[in-house]
Amino acid sequence: MTADVLAQIDALQTSYIAALDSKNMQGWLDSFTADGSYICIAAENEEQGLPLALMMDDCHERLEDRVTYVTKVWAGTFEDYQTRHFVQRIACTPKGGDLYNTVSNFSVFYTDSAGNTGILVTGRYVDEIAINGTGAKLKSRRAVMDTNVAPRYIVYPI
């Protein structure tokens, strides 16, 4: 594993969480490859092999739909909240070619419109990352939540 590869993976992670924390859904979408996928699932469902997920965007078109729902369809219909993501990469292994498997721990805090802050969710990202001449992109991201039930509804991806 080269320092350049790790730097590109970390830059991807930083741009991903910066997009979410600034509610830049197009920036979030730009973190994925053209055949990328995103799944947000409870650890219990993951461990039991149950396909029930909070968000299951298994192709790029569904990622695009997620952006449309958050920015247009649901806009103004929910109490908005601010997120702050904290991420720590704990593993990175080459998969072959330009692909790498990574695991990162995450915690996401939220602040509601009244200024109250709490932990929204913790867990781990299980990623397949593609690196090419233009940088790193997510080919797949599984956000595996430690808990089954968050303290509030979740609108934005984790």
C-alpha positions in Angstrom: 0.0 0.0 0.0 1.6 3.3 -1.1 1.2 6.6 0.7 -0.3 8.0 -2.5 -3.1 5.4 -2.5 -3.9 6.1 1.2 -3.8 9.8 0.6 -6.3 9.5 -2.3 -8.6 7.2 -0.2 -8.4 9.7 2.7 -9.2 12.6 0.3 -12.2 10.8 -0.9 -13.4 10.2 2.6 -12.9 13.9 3.5 -14.8 15.1 0.4 -17.6 12.6 1.1 -18.2 13.8 4.7 -17.7 17.4 3.7 -20.5 17.1 1.1 -22.9 15.5 3.6 -22.1 18.0 6.4 -22.7 20.9 4.0 -25.8 19.2 2.6 -24.2 19.1 -0.9 -26.0 16.1 -2.3 -24.5 16.5 -5.7 -21.1 16.4 -4.0 -22.1 13.2 -2.2 -23.2 11.7 -5.6 -19.9 12.7 -7.2 -18.1 10.5 -4.6 -19.3 7.4 -6.4 -18.3 5.7 -9.6 -20.7 5.5 -12.5 -21.7 1.9 -11.3 -21.5 2.8 -7.6 -23.8 1.7 -4.9 -24.7 2.8 -1.3 -26.4 0.7 1.4 -27.1 1.8 4.9 -28.0 -1.2 7.1 -28.3 -2.1 10.7 -25.5 -4.4 12.0 -28.1 -7.0 13.2 -29.5 -7.3 9.7 -26.0 -7.4 8.2 -24.9 -10.2 10.6 -28.0 -12.2 10.0 -27.8 -11.8 6.2 -31.2 -10.0 6.1 -31.6 -7.8 3.0 -33.7 -5.2 4.9 -31.8 -1.8 4.8 -32.6 1.8 5.8 -31.3 2.9 2.4 -30.5 0.6 -0.5 -29.3 2.4 -3.5 -27.9 -0.5 -5.5 -27.1 1.3 -8.7 -26.1 4.8 -9.8 -29.7 5.6 -10.9 -30.9 5.0 -7.4 -28.1 7.2 -6.0 -29.4 9.9 -8.4 -32.9 9.3 -7.1 -31.7 9.7 -3.5 -30.3 13.2 -4.4 -33.7 14.1 -6.0 -35.7 12.9 -3.0 -33.6 14.8 -0.5 -33.3 18.0 -2.5 -36.7 18.2 -4.2 -39.3 15.7 -3.2 -38.8 15.8 0.6 -37.5 19.5 0.7 -39.6 21.4 3.3 -41.4 18.3 4.5 -39.1 17.4 7.4 -37.4 19.2 10.3 -34.0 19.8 9.0 -30.9 19.0 11.0 -27.1 19.5 10.8 -24.7 16.6 10.7 -21.1 16.2 11.7 -19.3 13.1 10.6 -16.1 11.7 12.2 -14.3 8.9 10.4 -11.3 6.8 11.1 -9.9 4.4 8.5 -8.9 1.1 10.2 -8.1 -1.2 7.3 -7.2 -1.0 3.7 -6.3 -3.9 1.4 -5.7 -4.1 -2.3 -8.4 -6.1 -4.1 -6.6 -6.2 -7.5 -6.3 -3.8 -10.3 -7.3 -0.3 -9.2 -9.7 -1.6 -6.5 -9.2 -1.4 -2.7 -11.3 -2.7 0.2 -11.4 -0.4 3.2 -13.1 -0.4 6.6 -13.6 2.8 8.6 -15.3 3.5 11.8 -17.7 6.4 11.8 -19.8 8.5 14.2 -22.4 11.0 13.1 -23.6 13.7 15.4 -26.7 15.8 14.6 -28.0 19.2 15.8 -31.7 19.9 15.5 -33.3 23.3 14.8 -33.4 24.1 18.5 -29.7 23.7 18.8 -29.7 20.4 20.7 -26.9 18.0 19.7 -26.8 14.2 20.0 -25.3 11.1 18.5 -27.3 10.1 15.4 -25.5 6.9 14.7 -22.2 5.0 14.9 -20.9 2.2 12.9 -18.5 1.2 10.2 -18.1 1.9 6.5 -17.2 -1.2 4.4 -16.1 0.2 1.1 -14.8 -0.9 -2.3 -12.8 2.0 -3.7 -11.6 2.5 -7.3 -8.6 4.6 -7.9 -7.7 5.9 -11.3 -5.8 8.9 -12.8 -8.4 11.4 -11.5 -8.5 10.1 -7.9 -10.5 7.8 -5.8 -14.3 7.1 -6.0 -16.6 4.7 -4.1 -17.6 1.7 -6.1 -19.7 0.5 -3.2 -20.3 1.7 0.4 -22.0 -0.2 3.1 -22.7 2.0 6.1 -23.3 -0.6 8.8 -25.0 1.0 11.8 -24.3 -0.3 15.3 -27.9 0.2 16.4 -31.2 -0.8 14.8 -33.0 2.4 15.7 -31.6 5.9 15.5 -32.8 8.6 17.9 -34.6 10.4 15.1 -35.4 9.9 11.5 -32.6 9.9 9.0 -33.0 11.9 5.8 -29.4 12.3 4.6 -27.2 9.4 3.8 -24.8 8.4 6.6 
